Amino acid sequence: MIPLSEATADLVDLVGGKAVGLGELIRQGERVPDGFCVTTEAHRLGVVPEAEIVEAYQRLGAGPVAVRSSATAEDLPEASFAGQHDTVLDVTGTAEVVAAVARCWDSLHGDRAVAYRDARDLDGQVRMAVVVQRMITAEVAGVLFTANPVTGCRTEMVVDAAAGSGAAVVDGTGAVDHYVLDGSEPHGEGCLPAARLAELRTTGERLQKHFGCPQDVEWVVDPQGLLWLVQSRPITTLFPPPPPTDKPLPRVYLEFGHVQGMRQPVTPMGMSTLKTLVAAMLAPLGVRADIVDIGGRLYGDLTDMARSRAGRRQLVRLLAVDFGPRAQAAMRHVLTDPRFAPNGADPHRVRGAKGASLRTAARAVAGIVRALARPDVARIRLFDAVERLRLASAPPADLTTAAERLRFVQAQETDESPDDLVWPIAAGMLAAALPAQLLKGVAGPDEIHAVMGGMPHNVTIEMNLALWRLAQNAGEHRRLLCDTPPDDLAGRYLRGTLPDVGLAAFLGSYGHRGVAEVDLGVPRWDEDPAPVFAMIANLLRVTDPEQAPDRRFARAAATAEETLRDLVTRARRRRPVRGRIAGFLLRRARSLAGLREAGKFAGLYRLREMRRQLLLVGVDLTSGGLLEQPDDIMYLTLDEAHDAVDHGADHQDTVAARRAVHRRELARRHVPAALLSDGTDVETVLPAAPADGALTGVGAAAGRATGPARVVHDPGTAHVEPGEILVTATTDPGWTPLFLTAGALVTETGAVMAHGPTVAREYGIPAVICVPDATRRISTGQIVTVDGAAGTVTVQASSACPGRSTTRSDAR
């Protein structure tokens, strides 16, 4: 037995996360019920130390106690295990306490705990300690979050409370009083007066400052009015906040990574190059932004543009080009916020910026007009520039030392003028975007989109068609490619023991590409061709000739040309001038819009060579004992790599910590489209009028998902297909394994801080709670849309059969 007051962080493997948290509270002078811990060593041995438990229990006074799990992976920053293990309250008597300890041990292997560990890829060696604490008679109890768990706002605290033990709060089984403390004087109502709310806020501020991160705090008020703390653990579901800045607050950040297909976090080494690359790509669009690393994702600080009278007029419109309606909606909301109203600026700076802007604009107009006038010539010049960049990406032949390799990586500049690449691409994007306005009332969006189908001159489409031809020519190797795991095929290819299936030629043209290819930290296909073999296997499963990619592309191109002719004829008949202009632009779009992938394609040659040189540096550092493996260098910055090469700095602890964070962020399913500097996910605060017939509840986990409903009354017999919307009266921790396949959660009761919504947030699925009569008003199979930000559930008029894979989710 170990007293709670002696449970320190260095004993976490012995006492578990919950005991460590309670011990720290005691040492900081917080009011915590006295107790002791049954260690993991007893659990490992499988023996209940009954005599020791009885002795420790009697020292507590032998009255009612709470017996609570304290697993070694519990209450940690990366995993809360909220409700996944058992807690037994009001236990009285020695035999009963011993039985409750055994019950907590058994819960480590319960279905919900195992499913939770599997979902978070936690190590199977988790062991269980058990905390036994004196039971506090509760007049009122609840949960305090020192940051808003739904919006992410760090300047708001949230309290849920209920009379009695607070079971309704954590289990979500009944009504609770909900309070949002935003820094102003709290107004007490319900079960908590204003003075108590102020005390909770002060307590939360104290705990957050001590632990250094937002806290999830469970508390109890006894009949004498004393506030007791029974838990404080990190909030695991918050998206990381923007880094501190000395610029005027508040600030707004837009997520840029998805423009490059980056859903996953970027490695630290990749981030350094991406900041420069993305800023350069945005410049031709007129979007000025500092690129910021938030949670390993690329965010652009658009505050200055939002506060600029000239910038804010074009900002939302510019976002339509690549960012889409989510970003536009978020930015529209930000522009209505008085804190982002236009401000004054240094007139000299404005004049300088205006002069530079005019020079850039003149250059852009000349380049775009030239490309529109002679698209074939512009295209030839562009692909000549791509080839020059490929040749220029090769490193000097005399690179031999690690220091020389790092200097090569750092020197990203090139003598190549961007004009031949940038302006044909910009011209194509412009030609594709303008006709929608010119053809309003004449053609709908579907027709204009059809004209953009089967677009020629797109290097990515050409790559995919080349892969299809490779699959079609598999011949006698078809079964080998279909039936052998991709990793095995890749290993054989790299060892030179795979028959010639045509992959070498494909990688010769496209081996510098890969998934998340703009991140230096991820392998290229010519390093690891396993993803290519997986794609080949998928293509070999296409048996319907009409579904062949080349035929589908040809059909789309034919439809586009036919639609273009019909649309131009109709437009010229109704609006002669606009029709002629629109027809010209649409034809130019078909000549130029497919080029938009070429700029990135060209830049990837340089990135591949930079990665190759960095890995060679990693080999040197590994042989010198400064890294464990060569690709550890991707978890350093360039400055840190220089420090290791020049001064022998050992960064292995840094690498290990960053790899752990990277793994954790890889599991995150919801990435905010826009963030404020206080951590607020802008989409969660957008004013939303419910759609006709929408059911209204309380948003408990951000995101939006559409799919067939699955109404469940008994989790023990339920089966939820992937993407189905789980609809139930209430949830407790026993329901959470169903969240692994559910696309979203809807309940009739609950609290934002209850176990169910907490786990939903950890799994990244949208949740709306407190929807009256949800299980009666929604039927299994109906298609519903759950909006966790607006707190609405919209039932579509049509239905789908249960289990059909008709789900679409944009919960990020």
Secondary structure as the mmCIF struct_conf table of DSSP 4:
data_model
#
loop_
_struct_conf.conf_type_id
_struct_conf.id
_struct_conf.beg_label_comp_id
_struct_conf.beg_label_asym_id
_struct_conf.beg_label_seq_id
_struct_conf.end_label_comp_id
_struct_conf.end_label_asym_id
_struct_conf.end_label_seq_id
STRN STRN1 ILE A 2 PRO A 3
HELX_RH_3T_P HELX_RH_3T_P1 LEU A 4 GLU A 6
HELX_RH_3T_P HELX_RH_3T_P2 ALA A 9 LEU A 11
HELX_RH_AL_P HELX_RH_AL_P1 VAL A 12 ARG A 27
TURN_TY1_P TURN_TY1_P1 GLN A 28 GLY A 29
STRN STRN2 GLY A 35 VAL A 38
HELX_RH_AL_P HELX_RH_AL_P2 THR A 40 LEU A 45
TURN_TY1_P TURN_TY1_P2 GLY A 46 GLY A 46
HELX_RH_AL_P HELX_RH_AL_P3 GLU A 50 ARG A 59
TURN_TY1_P TURN_TY1_P3 LEU A 60 GLY A 61
BEND BEND1 ALA A 62 GLY A 63
STRN STRN3 VAL A 65 ALA A 71
TURN_TY1_P TURN_TY1_P4 THR A 72 ASP A 75
STRN STRN4 LEU A 76 LEU A 76
TURN_TY1_P TURN_TY1_P5 PRO A 77 GLU A 78
STRN STRN5 ALA A 79 ALA A 79
TURN_TY1_P TURN_TY1_P6 ALA A 82 GLN A 84
BEND BEND2 HIS A 85 HIS A 85
STRN STRN6 THR A 87 VAL A 91
BEND BEND3 GLY A 93 GLY A 93
HELX_RH_AL_P HELX_RH_AL_P4 THR A 94 SER A 107
TURN_TY1_P TURN_TY1_P7 LEU A 108 HIS A 109
BEND BEND4 GLY A 110 GLY A 110
HELX_RH_AL_P HELX_RH_AL_P5 ASP A 111 ALA A 119
TURN_TY1_P TURN_TY1_P8 ARG A 120 ASP A 121
TURN_TY1_P TURN_TY1_P9 GLY A 124 GLN A 125
STRN STRN7 MET A 128 ARG A 134
HELX_LH_PP_P HELX_LH_PP_P1 MET A 135 THR A 137
BEND BEND5 GLU A 139 GLU A 139
STRN STRN8 VAL A 140 PHE A 145
BEND BEND6 THR A 146 ALA A 147
TURN_TY1_P TURN_TY1_P10 PRO A 149 THR A 151
TURN_TY1_P TURN_TY1_P11 ARG A 154 THR A 155
STRN STRN9 MET A 157 ALA A 163
TURN_TY1_P TURN_TY1_P12 GLY A 164 SER A 165
HELX_RH_AL_P HELX_RH_AL_P6 ALA A 167 ASP A 171
BEND BEND7 GLY A 174 GLY A 174
STRN STRN10 ASP A 177 LEU A 181
BEND BEND8 GLY A 183 SER A 184
HELX_LH_PP_P HELX_LH_PP_P2 GLU A 185 PRO A 186
STRN STRN11 GLU A 189 GLU A 189
TURN_TY1_P TURN_TY1_P13 GLY A 190 CYS A 191
STRN STRN12 LEU A 192 LEU A 192
HELX_RH_AL_P HELX_RH_AL_P7 ALA A 194 PHE A 211
TURN_TY1_P TURN_TY1_P14 GLY A 212 GLY A 212
BEND BEND9 CYS A 213 CYS A 213
STRN STRN13 GLN A 215 VAL A 221
TURN_TY1_P TURN_TY1_P15 PRO A 223 GLN A 224
STRN STRN14 LEU A 227 PRO A 234
BEND BEND10 THR A 236 THR A 237
HELX_LH_PP_P HELX_LH_PP_P3 LEU A 238 PRO A 244
BEND BEND11 ASP A 246 LYS A 247
HELX_LH_PP_P HELX_LH_PP_P4 PRO A 248 PRO A 248
BEND BEND12 LEU A 249 LEU A 249
HELX_LH_PP_P HELX_LH_PP_P5 PRO A 250 PRO A 250
STRN STRN15 VAL A 252 GLU A 255
HELX_RH_3T_P HELX_RH_3T_P3 GLY A 257 GLN A 260
TURN_TY1_P TURN_TY1_P16 GLY A 261 GLY A 261
BEND BEND13 GLN A 264 GLN A 264
HELX_LH_PP_P HELX_LH_PP_P6 PRO A 265 THR A 267
HELX_RH_AL_P HELX_RH_AL_P8 PRO A 268 LEU A 282
HELX_RH_3T_P HELX_RH_3T_P4 ALA A 283 LEU A 285
TURN_TY1_P TURN_TY1_P17 GLY A 286 GLY A 286
STRN STRN16 ASP A 290 ILE A 294
TURN_TY1_P TURN_TY1_P18 GLY A 295 GLY A 296
STRN STRN17 ARG A 297 ASP A 301
HELX_RH_AL_P HELX_RH_AL_P9 THR A 303 ALA A 306
TURN_TY1_P TURN_TY1_P19 ARG A 307 ARG A 307
BEND BEND14 SER A 308 SER A 308
HELX_RH_AL_P HELX_RH_AL_P10 ARG A 309 ASP A 322
TURN_TY1_P TURN_TY1_P20 PHE A 323 PHE A 323
HELX_RH_AL_P HELX_RH_AL_P11 GLY A 324 THR A 336
BEND BEND15 ASP A 337 ASP A 337
HELX_RH_3T_P HELX_RH_3T_P5 PRO A 338 PHE A 340
HELX_RH_AL_P HELX_RH_AL_P12 PRO A 347 ALA A 373
HELX_RH_AL_P HELX_RH_AL_P13 PRO A 375 ALA A 392
TURN_TY1_P TURN_TY1_P21 SER A 393 SER A 393
BEND BEND16 ALA A 394 ALA A 394
HELX_LH_PP_P HELX_LH_PP_P7 PRO A 395 PRO A 396
TURN_TY1_P TURN_TY1_P22 ALA A 397 ASP A 398
BEND BEND17 THR A 401 THR A 401
HELX_RH_AL_P HELX_RH_AL_P14 ALA A 402 GLN A 410
BEND BEND18 ASP A 415 GLU A 416
TURN_TY1_P TURN_TY1_P23 PRO A 418 PRO A 418
HELX_RH_AL_P HELX_RH_AL_P15 ASP A 419 ALA A 433
TURN_TY1_P TURN_TY1_P24 LEU A 434 LEU A 434
HELX_RH_AL_P HELX_RH_AL_P16 PRO A 435 LEU A 438
TURN_TY1_P TURN_TY1_P25 LEU A 439 VAL A 442
BEND BEND19 ALA A 443 ALA A 443
HELX_RH_AL_P HELX_RH_AL_P17 PRO A 445 VAL A 451
TURN_TY1_P TURN_TY1_P26 MET A 452 GLY A 454
BEND BEND20 PRO A 456 HIS A 457
HELX_RH_AL_P HELX_RH_AL_P18 VAL A 459 GLN A 472
TURN_TY1_P TURN_TY1_P27 ASN A 473 ASN A 473
HELX_RH_3T_P HELX_RH_3T_P6 GLY A 475 HIS A 477
HELX_RH_AL_P HELX_RH_AL_P19 ARG A 478 ASP A 483
BEND BEND21 THR A 484 THR A 484
HELX_RH_AL_P HELX_RH_AL_P20 PRO A 486 ARG A 495
TURN_TY1_P TURN_TY1_P28 GLY A 496 GLY A 496
BEND BEND22 LEU A 498 LEU A 498
BEND BEND23 GLY A 502 GLY A 502
HELX_RH_AL_P HELX_RH_AL_P21 LEU A 503 TYR A 510
TURN_TY1_P TURN_TY1_P29 GLY A 511 HIS A 512
TURN_TY1_P TURN_TY1_P30 VAL A 515 VAL A 518
TURN_TY1_P TURN_TY1_P31 LEU A 520 GLY A 521
BEND BEND24 VAL A 522 VAL A 522
TURN_TY1_P TURN_TY1_P32 TRP A 525 GLU A 527
HELX_RH_AL_P HELX_RH_AL_P22 ALA A 530 LEU A 540
TURN_TY1_P TURN_TY1_P33 ARG A 541 ARG A 541
HELX_RH_3T_P HELX_RH_3T_P7 PRO A 545 GLN A 547
HELX_RH_AL_P HELX_RH_AL_P23 PRO A 549 ARG A 574
HELX_RH_AL_P HELX_RH_AL_P24 PRO A 576 LEU A 592
HELX_RH_3T_P HELX_RH_3T_P8 ALA A 593 GLU A 597
HELX_RH_AL_P HELX_RH_AL_P25 ALA A 598 SER A 623
TURN_TY1_P TURN_TY1_P34 GLY A 624 GLY A 625
BEND BEND25 LEU A 626 LEU A 626
BEND BEND26 GLU A 628 GLN A 629
HELX_RH_3T_P HELX_RH_3T_P9 PRO A 630 TYR A 635
BEND BEND27 LEU A 636 LEU A 636
HELX_RH_AL_P HELX_RH_AL_P26 LEU A 638 HIS A 647
HELX_RH_AL_P HELX_RH_AL_P27 GLN A 652 LEU A 666
TURN_TY1_P TURN_TY1_P35 ALA A 667 ALA A 667
BEND BEND28 ALA A 673 ALA A 673
STRN STRN18 ALA A 674 LEU A 676
TURN_TY1_P TURN_TY1_P36 SER A 677 ASP A 678
STRN STRN19 ASP A 681 ASP A 681
HELX_RH_3T_P HELX_RH_3T_P10 VAL A 682 VAL A 685
HELX_LH_PP_P HELX_LH_PP_P8 ALA A 689 ALA A 691
TURN_TY1_P TURN_TY1_P37 ASP A 692 GLY A 693
STRN STRN20 LEU A 695 THR A 696
STRN STRN21 VAL A 698 ALA A 701
STRN STRN22 ARG A 704 VAL A 711
BEND BEND29 HIS A 713 HIS A 713
TURN_TY1_P TURN_TY1_P38 PRO A 715 THR A 717
TURN_TY1_P TURN_TY1_P39 PRO A 722 GLY A 723
STRN STRN23 ILE A 725 THR A 728
BEND BEND30 ALA A 729 ALA A 729
HELX_RH_3T_P HELX_RH_3T_P11 PRO A 733 LEU A 740
TURN_TY1_P TURN_TY1_P40 THR A 741 THR A 741
BEND BEND31 GLY A 743 GLY A 743
STRN STRN24 ALA A 744 THR A 747
BEND BEND32 GLU A 748 THR A 749
TURN_TY1_P TURN_TY1_P41 VAL A 752 MET A 753
BEND BEND33 ALA A 754 ALA A 754
HELX_RH_AL_P HELX_RH_AL_P28 HIS A 755 TYR A 763
TURN_TY1_P TURN_TY1_P42 GLY A 764 GLY A 764
STRN STRN25 ALA A 767 ILE A 769
TURN_TY1_P TURN_TY1_P43 PRO A 772 ASP A 773
HELX_RH_AL_P HELX_RH_AL_P29 ALA A 774 ARG A 777
BEND BEND34 ILE A 778 ILE A 778
TURN_TY1_P TURN_TY1_P44 THR A 780 GLY A 781
STRN STRN26 GLN A 782 ASP A 787
TURN_TY1_P TURN_TY1_P45 GLY A 788 GLY A 791
STRN STRN27 THR A 792 SER A 799
TURN_TY1_P TURN_TY1_P46 PRO A 802 GLY A 803
BEND BEND35 SER A 805 SER A 805
STRN STRN28 ARG A 808 SER A 809
#
